Amino acid sequence: MTILAQRLLAEFSETGKSRSHRDPASSATIIHREFHSATPLQVKGSTSLDEFLKEFDGDAEVQAAFTESRRQLAETLYADEPQSFSALRLKVGLSQAALAQRVGTTQSYIARVEKGTLDPSTEKVVQLAEALGVAESTAFAAIRYQISSRGQNK
């Protein structure tokens, strides 16, 4: 599985659980998703996606590839809406979890902002802008776009 495919799974996994394991017949790592299953799929020796990605925390080359993959995602997935908050975050090369850590919040908080279902306080918008290295007005406009295009106001 390519790094880009792994990042796609990481960036867009908002529900369910992710698991990975080594395929004994090859050298590939298999990552699969569970979506609201009554009983979670148990794979012997499996690990969560977060735990799997933590294995690469100290590897600068892999982290650089993840950052570049996020930037490519921004260009590809958000080509028709580059003003969105999701595109802004990806252009900077941050995961939802990394942005959340910089701001002192949770990944799920960032996911709700990107879904347009959470309207952050002015203080949080300022923190998000600082963490992304953009003007407060840029972050505010991107969040407003998310709410109007994806949120309940749609």
Secondary structure, DSSP 4 states (H G I P E B T S, - for coil): --HHHHHHHHHT--SSEEEEEE-TTSSPEEEEEE-S-SS----TT-EEHHHHHHTTTT-HHHHHHHHHHHHHHHHHHTTT-TTSHHHHHHHHT--HHHHHHHHTS-HHHHHHHHHT-----HHHHHHHHHHHTS-HHHHHHHHHHHHHHHSTT-
